[in-house]
């Protein structure tokens, strides 16, 4: 998936994304593949219930209670998002980068919360796994 959300005219890849009830799309992070050192600390939403011009989608920056910043330990590429059972929390998982890290963003309060520490070393073949939340138990998988 490629999304051009950054202010500069570039293509941003390896974002984390999720939808809530197919009504709102959330996209966080990304990296410029033409310059892999350019990472984007961005968090946007798109209202999918409204009509909009596909050449100019009305992205809205998600402003968090901490002044718009994502947690410093959350890397901005090669990560993923899962949605809680009650559809009020997005959980972000970064297994690719070291050390692995997880955090939740509460949509009703716009606040971040660190998840319990993940194992310090993730086997290389597991680093490609993406986030999942069991819809019946709300357990992170």
N, C-alpha and C positions, 0 to 999 in steps of 0.2 A: 504494500500500500504506500502510495506517495501522497503527501499533502503539502501544499505550499502555504504554510501558516506564518512563517517567519516574515519579518518586515522586509528583508532584502529579497530581490527577485531570484529565488533559488528553489530547488526541490528538496524537501525534507523527507527523509526516510527513517524506518525503524522506530516509529512512534509506538506508543501504547494506546489502545483505543477500546472503547466499550459503549454500548447503548443501554439506556434505561427505558424499558417498555417500548422500544423502537420509537420513542418520542424525542429523546435527546441523545446526541452523539457526543462523547467526550474523547478528546485527543490530548495526549501529554507527551512532551519531549520530542526527540528526533535528532537526526544528524544530517549534515550536508555531505552526500557521498562524493562530491567533487573535492571536498576539503574535509576529511574525516576529523580534523581537529575542531571544526565548527559544530558545536552541539547547542541545541536550543532548549532552554529552560522555560518552556511554554506550557500552558494549560488552557485549552479552549473548549467551548461547547457549541453545538449547533442544534437549533430547534428544528426537528424534522416534521413537526406538525404544520408548519407554515410553508407556503410557496415562496420560492426565491429564485433568482436568476443564477443558473449554474456557473456562469462566469464570474459571479461576485457573491458567494455565499455569505450570509450575515453571521460570521463567527463572533462569539462573545468570549472575552477573556474571563476565566474563572478567577475571581478574586477571593483569596483565602483569608481566614481570620488572622493569619500571621503576616499580613501585608503583601499577599500575592506570591510568596515564595514557597516552593516545594521543599521538603526536607533535604538538607545538604547531602545526606547519605544516599538519596535516591538518584541513580544515574539517569540520564535523559535519553538513552537509546538501548535497544535490545532488551527491553523489559516488557511487562504485560500487565493487564488489569483484569480483575474479576469483580462481579457485582454480588452483593449480599442478597440473602433470601428476601429481606424486607425492602430491597431496592433503594436503600438509603445510604449505602456505603460502597465506595469503590476501593478495592484493595490492590495495591501496586506491588509487583514482585520483580526483583532484579536478581536472577540467578546467574546471569552471564558474567557480570563484573564481580571482582573480589573486593571486600568480602560481600557475600550475598546479603540482601536486605529486603525487608517488606515494610510497607506502611499503608495505613488506611486513610481515606479522605471521606469525612462524613458530610454528605450532601445537604443535610438539614441544618448543620451548624457551620459549614465551611471550615472545619478544623481538621488538622492532621493528627494521626496517632501512630506511633511506632508499633509494629507487630513484634511478637517475641523473636529473639535472635534465631536465625537459621544456622544450620551447621556451617562451621568456618570454611570447610572445603566441600565443594560440590563436584562430583565426578564429571569430567569433561562431557561425556555422552548425555548427562542429565541437564547440562546448562541450556539446552535448547527447549526444555519444557516450559510451558506457558501456564499462567495462573488459571485456577479453577476454584469455584466455591460450590459445594454441594447444596443444591436448592432445597433439600428437605431438612438438612441438619445445620446448614450455615457454616460447616467446617471448611477451612481452607485446605485444598488438596495440592 
